[in-house]
Amino acid sequence: MSTLTLFKDARHWKTGETVTIAVEDGVVVPIPRRGHEHARVLDANGAVLAPGLVDLHVHLREPGQSARETIDTGTRAAAAGGFTAVACMPNTVPVVDSPAWVEWVRHRTGNAAHARVHPIAAVTVGQKGEQLAPLMAMAKAGAVAFSDDGHPVASAAMMRRALEYARPTGLPIVCHEEDPELRGDGVMNEGFTATRLGLRGLPGAAESVMCRRDVDLAELTGARVHLAHLSTAQSFDALRDAKRRGLPVTGETCPHYWILTDEAVGDYDTSAKMNPPLRTADDVRACIEAIQDGTIDCLVTDHAPHTRDEKNLPFSEAPFGIVGLETALALTITFLVEPGHLTLRRAIELWTDAPRRLFDLPEVDLEPGSVADLALFDPASEWTVDPKLFYSKGRSTPFAGWRVRGRVLATMMGGRFTHLAPDVEFEHQMVLPAAEAAK
Amino acid sequence: MTMSTTSLPIPAPQGAGIFSHPPLASRARHLLGLEGMSRDTLEALLADGAAERDWLRRGEPNRDDLAGCSVMLTFIEDSTRTRTSFEVAARRLGANVLTFSASSSSLNKGETLLDTMKVFEAMGAQLVVIRHSQSGSPAYLARHLPRTGIVNAGDGMHEHPTQGLLDLLTLRDAWHGRFEGRRLAIVGDIAHSRVARSAIAGLNTLGAEVTVCGPGTLMPADVESLGCTLAGTIEEAMVDADGVMALRIQKERMEKGLLPSLVEYARVWGVDMARVELMKEDAVVMHPGPVNHGVEVDSTISDYGRNVILQQVANGVAVRCAVLKRCWAAWNEELA
């Protein structure tokens, strides 16, 4: 006999109504009228129930870099953040550039996974930008998108061929936009802070000129382009322009780009070092506007864990990247919803329905029949970000010590709890014996 | 540009975060840079530097101000002058001087800088004088070495505070002790210059103005926010100035395509007598050395009476004496 789970008195993320949602055998079911042999009841007490969050841009570091993260620890961190699915980048060792590695990533954790893992496969062999990877076969093996993330596809001609070749798969190419020559050996945003600290700058134009290029290539080829982790006002404009022209171009941004400026680098703080780098106050404002006006299609974390030793190197030597899965929802609520930039419903949509549509993942809602990938969170609950408590192996975040609002109480994937906050308790009920119910 | 001009408030950080690192510069046992140093501290260092200079000139025997102090000179980037200057200062004050240079070290065997420095800390070196090609290396060591005082002897493109102090001491003499109402022109490769950053920070604190000029390819982003004004030509920068500092041009700037040629540079940005005459009558000519003769500074300048390039060198040992004394005193206060 399966267990029935009831989320009692939850706030429906879309309607705002108080609802009770029942889950059995991995799917949302109608509330049984006559009770059940064994039901566990989670009193949501007004917390918000939504589809599980989806992060289309994470680095799970497997295969090959398990000191930084594993699919197990990365998906556990995802579950703690309310995520039930992640799309992971192929810049691993070796690079995920063959159907076999796509399969391997998909099945690595098997039934023990804490979140659904959707591999993104490389565009070019070894992400070297020289030779097309077997895109058709990798799509067939389960890749949800293609990307040379971490490395831009430097050659416009190669990007054109990749787009033409990928078009029949219907899958987007996720573009890490950065002109390698303009980028030079920059380590943070080019601007006053870099000048003050004597660090080499990454100009915003290195990102936006590539966005412009790939928007035009989307027009030329008719293939789908998804602009990754946008950070500058000019990049948001490029995406806005593409939409105005009706092109198949979409884009994403990350919490740090709508919260922090490059001043956060402070005294050579490597926990504020990521690529693209933190930009200016004008870019932060432009980011919020692009999210508000629908230019940005979905939100992502660019969760990029590194070891403590790596992030403890001097600023110029330390790797780019911070973790984000366990803080994303709170940073969205605290810095987009609470200041009034977005409604809670729209903010959740940008983490749930929007990314599912973009990568053509199965829809999830709270109606009977839907797969039970759910997140329950209290948007008013305040907590302090403490990297020591992260499930991720990566601990580097510029938000350490920040007070934020919005705490995940429970995450459920396919009817199974993948995360429960320590203060969540169940009430067990045995309403009617099965035999009697059967009469 | 399609952005509207509405200005949304940027949410303020909640609680302590990245901005909460203990301000390293406030620990007196370190000298990481002149940015953020208080006017009182700066003036005290210059006054002490002037006193040490007089003592050094008298040729008296070594003193014992730094008795018991081990100073590790760590030069991961070549610099004969700065290292020698620090070594003379430390020995004259009775310190135990150790020298570490990267070429002869285990840094070649993959040991990190921090590992090496931790070993020296464990051996009892109290002050580390560090020269490194990476900006921020001294701040990095200061954060990770709890029992060591760090003296920045030049880090990448960031700061060179003892050079800044010797420049300030030189200007203090030339300007009769008053910085207010004075203006220094700095010419050349501001982008890559730690000398310029330290000079600008110090002059700002003391109330003098700075005008910078140089090729656009060698000008850092948002340069004016360092606390200076940007002039379009060297003439514009130098007219009515109270001094000019010509910065050294590295030959590799040509290789990287940042400059067409040294000949063109000398013509457009070189300090020659015609340009010197644009400045006030008592204006000085400075250069951190070593000079590329005929490039940054025209050869006729060596006859100019207000050329203070060698005074700068002499002042170097004096200010380094003052710095080592201050750091050692603070080390004893903070850690002993």
Interface residues (C-beta under 8 A of the other chain):
Chain A: E190 G191 F192 A194 T195 R196 L197 G198 L199 R200 G201 P203 A233 F236 D237 R240 D241 I259 T261 A264 G266 D267 Y268 D269 S271 A272 A281 V284 R285 A286 I288 E289 N312 L313 P314 F315 S316 E317 T334 F335 P339 H341 T384 P398 F399 A400 G401 W402 R403 V404
Chain B: M1 T2 M3 S4 T6 S7 L8 P9 I10 P11 P13 Q14 G15 A16 G17 I18 F19 S20 H21 P23 L24 E35 T112 L113 L114 Q134 S135 G136 S137 A139 Y140 R143 H144 D155 G156 M157 H158 E159 R194 R197 P220 A221 D222 V223 S225 L226
